[in-house]
């Protein structure tokens, strides 16, 4: 049986008349990067606050690393690393002083703390600049330092909220590389991101929530196939030919506009649909297969989507 680090069972949170989280149930296995995805206001921050024991649920329960998030919230926070909206750095302190301050909070013995700080700054290629004020650094360098801060006490589980937001391409890729390395070394990462390509690249499993409800959970490839396969076709006379394929059983949706057809198919291979378009008199210039996680995400959270979908209904193991 796969060991889990997070167990959520029917977690619900109301703020007055607002239902922020609606009967959420899922599990997170140990040693993976788990993507927790949703649009703004979906309930992601509420869920994290509940998992950290910063607020209590209206109903339901959750455990993190085997500890109840209500009755043992202090023990949860002792054992996890957190990097949310605030990076936790002090601009007037040097990089070294920032990390040293947190080793004291975590009560790491001085000799061990000094060795760990040197190792982490060296690994980040920041040791030579350890005496620079953190406030003088670029956003990418500060984010790398913030990740080091979150991992100083070597937590089993990291909660990360948009760790690459606002970073340039090189800095963002550096952060992703470090997250992958952390997961490979056994750290579990609970990641929120609006970058669907990033989630698809990094995450072994993802959950999609909307309006506080779980819409889908599972491996990215499973979620992609459950939402259909996105295809874009460019050509001539497509508007007329679209009527010939709209009712095919392998076509879930068909939108024709401006010399282009956007399709959602039940199968990854669009060749039969392309053949049908040509037989109907269309000229096909280009076929692009999408079906990225972003397409699936939009399908799950768009207005009027209907009932939640998931790899397995309710709790996922």
C-alpha positions as CSV (number, residue, x, y, z in Angstrom):
1,X,0.0,0.0,0.0
2,X,1.3,3.4,-0.9
3,X,2.1,5.6,2.1
4,X,0.2,8.9,2.2
5,X,1.3,12.2,3.7
6,X,-2.0,14.0,3.4
7,X,-5.5,12.5,4.1
8,X,-8.5,14.7,3.5
9,X,-12.0,13.4,4.2
10,X,-15.1,15.4,3.5
11,X,-13.4,18.7,4.3
12,X,-15.9,21.6,4.3
13,X,-15.4,25.3,5.2
14,X,-18.0,28.0,5.4
15,X,-17.4,31.7,6.0
16,X,-20.9,32.9,6.8
17,X,-23.0,32.3,3.7
18,X,-19.9,31.6,1.5
19,X,-19.0,27.9,0.9
20,X,-15.3,28.1,0.4
21,X,-14.6,24.4,0.4
22,X,-17.2,21.8,-0.4
23,X,-16.8,18.2,0.9
24,X,-13.2,17.8,-0.3
25,X,-11.7,14.3,-0.1
26,X,-8.4,13.2,-1.5
27,X,-5.0,11.7,-0.5
28,X,-1.5,12.7,-1.4
29,X,1.1,9.9,-1.7
30,X,4.6,10.3,-0.2
31,X,7.5,11.4,-2.3
32,X,5.7,13.1,-5.3
33,X,5.0,16.6,-6.5
34,X,1.2,17.0,-6.2
35,X,-0.4,19.8,-8.1
36,X,-3.4,21.5,-6.5
37,X,-4.9,23.5,-9.3
38,X,-7.9,25.9,-9.6
39,X,-8.9,29.3,-10.7
40,X,-8.7,32.3,-8.4
41,X,-11.2,31.9,-5.6
42,X,-11.5,28.1,-6.1
43,X,-10.6,27.3,-2.5
44,X,-6.9,26.5,-2.8
45,X,-5.8,28.9,0.0
46,X,-8.6,27.8,2.2
47,X,-7.6,24.2,1.8
48,X,-3.9,25.0,2.6
49,X,-4.9,27.0,5.7
50,X,-7.0,24.0,6.9
51,X,-4.1,21.6,6.3
52,X,-1.7,23.8,8.2
53,X,-4.2,24.1,11.1
54,X,-4.4,27.9,10.7
55,X,-8.2,27.6,10.6
56,X,-10.6,24.9,11.5
57,X,-13.1,23.1,9.3
58,X,-16.9,23.5,9.4
59,X,-17.0,19.8,8.9
60,X,-14.8,16.9,7.8
61,X,-11.3,16.1,8.8
62,X,-7.7,16.0,7.6
63,X,-4.4,14.7,8.7
64,X,-0.9,15.7,7.6
65,X,2.1,13.4,8.2
66,X,-0.3,11.4,10.4
67,X,-1.2,14.3,12.6
68,X,-4.8,15.7,12.9
69,X,-4.8,19.2,11.6
70,X,-7.2,20.4,14.3
71,X,-6.0,18.7,17.5
72,X,-2.3,18.4,16.5
73,X,-1.8,21.5,14.3
74,X,1.4,22.5,16.1
75,X,3.0,19.2,15.3
76,X,2.0,19.6,11.6
77,X,3.6,23.0,11.4
78,X,6.8,21.7,13.1
79,X,7.3,19.2,10.3
80,X,6.4,21.0,7.1
81,X,8.1,23.7,5.0
82,X,5.9,26.5,3.8
83,X,6.4,29.1,1.0
84,X,3.2,30.9,0.3
85,X,2.5,34.6,-0.7
86,X,5.1,36.0,1.7
87,X,8.6,34.7,1.0
88,X,9.5,35.2,4.6
89,X,12.8,37.0,3.9
90,X,14.0,40.2,5.7
91,X,15.3,42.7,3.1
92,X,17.7,44.4,5.5
93,X,19.4,41.1,6.5
94,X,22.0,39.4,4.4
95,X,21.3,36.0,2.8
96,X,23.3,34.3,5.5
97,X,21.6,36.2,8.3
98,X,18.2,35.4,6.9
99,X,18.9,31.7,7.0
100,X,20.7,31.9,10.4
101,X,17.6,33.6,11.8
102,X,15.4,30.7,10.7
103,X,17.8,28.0,12.1
104,X,17.3,29.6,15.5
105,X,13.5,29.4,15.0
106,X,13.8,25.8,14.2
107,X,16.3,25.3,17.1
108,X,18.9,23.7,14.8
109,X,22.2,23.4,16.8
110,X,24.7,26.1,15.8
111,X,27.4,23.9,14.3
112,X,24.9,22.0,12.3
113,X,23.1,25.2,11.3
114,X,26.4,26.8,10.0
115,X,27.2,23.7,7.9
116,X,23.7,23.4,6.5
117,X,23.6,27.1,5.6
118,X,26.9,26.8,3.7
119,X,25.7,23.7,1.9
120,X,22.4,25.2,0.8
121,X,23.9,28.6,-0.3
122,X,26.7,26.8,-2.2
123,X,24.2,24.5,-3.9
124,X,22.2,27.6,-4.9
125,X,25.4,29.3,-6.2
126,X,24.9,32.0,-3.7
127,X,27.7,31.4,-1.2
128,X,29.9,34.1,-2.6
129,X,27.1,36.6,-2.1
130,X,26.1,35.4,1.4
131,X,26.8,38.9,2.9
132,X,24.6,40.8,0.4
133,X,21.4,42.2,1.7
134,X,18.5,40.0,0.5
135,X,16.6,43.1,-0.5
136,X,19.3,44.0,-3.1
137,X,18.8,40.7,-5.0
138,X,16.7,39.9,-8.1
139,X,13.4,38.3,-7.7
140,X,14.8,35.0,-9.0
141,X,17.7,35.0,-6.5
142,X,15.3,35.9,-3.6
143,X,13.0,33.0,-4.6
144,X,15.9,30.5,-4.5
145,X,16.8,31.9,-1.1
146,X,13.2,31.6,0.1
147,X,13.1,27.9,-1.0
148,X,16.3,27.3,1.0
149,X,14.6,29.0,4.0
150,X,11.6,26.7,3.7
151,X,13.8,23.6,3.6
152,X,16.3,24.5,6.3
153,X,14.8,22.1,8.8
154,X,14.6,19.3,6.2
155,X,10.9,18.9,6.2
156,X,9.2,15.8,4.8
157,X,6.5,17.9,3.1
158,X,6.6,21.3,1.4
159,X,3.6,23.6,0.7
160,X,4.5,25.9,-2.2
161,X,2.2,28.5,-3.6
162,X,3.1,29.8,-7.1
163,X,6.9,29.4,-6.5
164,X,7.8,30.5,-10.1
165,X,5.2,33.3,-10.5
166,X,6.9,36.5,-11.8
167,X,10.2,34.8,-12.5
168,X,12.0,35.0,-15.9
169,X,12.3,31.8,-17.9
170,X,15.8,30.9,-16.7
171,X,15.0,31.6,-13.0
172,X,11.7,29.7,-13.2
173,X,13.4,26.6,-14.8
174,X,16.0,26.7,-12.1
175,X,13.3,26.5,-9.4
176,X,11.6,23.7,-11.3
177,X,14.8,21.7,-11.5
178,X,15.3,22.2,-7.7
179,X,11.8,21.1,-7.0
180,X,12.2,17.9,-9.1
181,X,15.5,17.2,-7.2
182,X,13.8,17.6,-3.9
183,X,11.0,15.2,-4.8
184,X,13.6,12.7,-6.1
185,X,15.3,12.8,-2.7
186,X,12.0,11.9,-1.0
187,X,10.4,15.3,-0.2
188,X,6.7,15.5,-0.9
189,X,5.6,18.8,-2.5
190,X,2.1,20.2,-2.4
191,X,2.2,22.7,-5.2
192,X,-0.3,25.4,-6.4
193,X,0.4,27.0,-9.7
194,X,-1.6,28.7,-12.5
195,X,1.0,27.6,-15.0
196,X,-0.5,24.4,-16.5
197,X,2.6,23.6,-18.5
198,X,4.6,23.7,-15.3
199,X,2.1,21.4,-13.5
200,X,2.2,18.9,-16.4
201,X,6.0,18.9,-16.4
202,X,6.5,18.6,-12.7
203,X,3.5,16.8,-11.1
204,X,3.0,13.1,-10.7
205,X,-0.6,13.7,-9.7
206,X,-2.9,16.8,-9.8
207,X,-6.2,17.8,-8.4
208,X,-8.4,20.4,-10.0
209,X,-10.9,22.2,-7.8
210,X,-13.5,24.9,-8.7
211,X,-15.9,26.7,-6.4
212,X,-14.6,24.6,-3.5
213,X,-15.4,21.3,-5.2
214,X,-13.1,18.6,-6.4
215,X,-13.5,18.4,-10.2
216,X,-10.8,15.9,-11.1
217,X,-7.8,14.1,-9.5
218,X,-5.2,11.7,-10.8
219,X,-2.2,11.5,-13.1
220,X,-2.0,14.3,-15.7
221,X,-2.3,11.8,-18.5
222,X,-5.5,10.3,-17.1
223,X,-7.1,13.7,-16.6
224,X,-6.1,14.7,-20.1
225,X,-7.8,11.7,-21.6
226,X,-10.9,12.1,-19.5
227,X,-11.5,15.6,-20.9
228,X,-11.0,14.6,-24.5
229,X,-8.2,15.4,-27.0
230,X,-8.0,19.0,-28.3
231,X,-7.2,19.5,-32.0
232,X,-7.0,22.6,-34.1
233,X,-7.3,22.4,-37.9
234,X,-6.5,25.2,-40.3
235,X,-7.7,25.1,-43.9
236,X,-10.2,26.2,-46.5
237,X,-14.0,25.5,-46.7
238,X,-13.9,24.3,-43.2
239,X,-17.1,26.0,-42.2
240,X,-19.2,24.0,-44.6
241,X,-17.3,20.7,-44.0
242,X,-17.7,21.1,-40.2
243,X,-21.4,20.0,-40.5
244,X,-20.2,16.7,-41.9
245,X,-18.2,15.8,-38.7
246,X,-20.1,17.5,-35.9
247,X,-22.3,14.4,-35.2
248,X,-19.5,11.8,-35.4
249,X,-19.3,9.7,-32.2
250,X,-15.6,10.5,-31.9
251,X,-16.2,14.3,-31.9
252,X,-17.2,15.7,-28.5
253,X,-17.2,19.4,-29.6
254,X,-16.7,21.2,-32.9
255,X,-16.3,25.0,-33.3
256,X,-15.6,26.4,-36.8
257,X,-14.5,30.0,-37.2
258,X,-12.3,32.1,-39.5
259,X,-10.7,29.3,-41.5
260,X,-10.2,27.1,-38.5
261,X,-11.9,24.3,-36.6
262,X,-11.3,23.6,-33.0
263,X,-12.3,20.1,-32.0
264,X,-12.4,17.9,-28.9
265,X,-12.1,14.2,-29.8
266,X,-12.5,11.0,-27.9
267,X,-9.3,9.6,-29.4
268,X,-5.8,11.1,-29.7
269,X,-5.5,10.3,-33.4
270,X,-7.4,12.9,-35.6
271,X,-6.7,11.2,-38.9
272,X,-10.2,9.9,-39.5
273,X,-11.8,13.3,-38.8
274,X,-9.3,14.9,-41.1
275,X,-10.2,12.4,-43.8
276,X,-13.9,13.1,-43.3
277,X,-13.3,16.9,-43.7
278,X,-11.4,16.4,-47.0
279,X,-14.2,14.1,-48.3
280,X,-16.6,16.8,-47.4
281,X,-14.8,19.3,-49.6
282,X,-12.4,21.0,-47.2
283,X,-8.7,21.7,-47.9
284,X,-6.7,21.0,-44.7
285,X,-3.4,23.0,-44.4
286,X,-2.4,22.2,-40.8
287,X,-3.4,20.0,-37.9
288,X,-2.2,20.8,-34.4
289,X,-2.8,18.4,-31.6
290,X,-3.2,20.2,-28.2
291,X,-4.6,18.3,-25.3
292,X,-2.3,20.0,-22.9
293,X,-3.3,20.1,-19.2
294,X,-4.4,23.7,-19.8
295,X,-7.1,22.5,-22.2
296,X,-8.4,19.9,-19.7
297,X,-8.3,22.5,-16.9
298,X,-10.4,24.9,-18.9
299,X,-12.9,22.2,-19.7
300,X,-13.3,21.3,-16.0
301,X,-13.7,24.8,-14.6
302,X,-15.6,26.5,-17.4
303,X,-19.1,27.8,-16.5
304,X,-21.8,25.2,-16.8
305,X,-19.4,22.3,-16.7
306,X,-21.8,20.2,-14.6
307,X,-20.9,17.5,-12.1
308,X,-17.4,17.0,-10.9
309,X,-15.3,14.5,-12.7
310,X,-12.4,12.5,-11.3
311,X,-10.3,9.4,-12.0
312,X,-12.3,7.8,-9.2
313,X,-15.3,9.4,-7.7
314,X,-14.8,10.8,-4.2
315,X,-11.7,9.8,-2.3
316,X,-8.6,9.0,-4.5
317,X,-5.9,6.6,-3.4
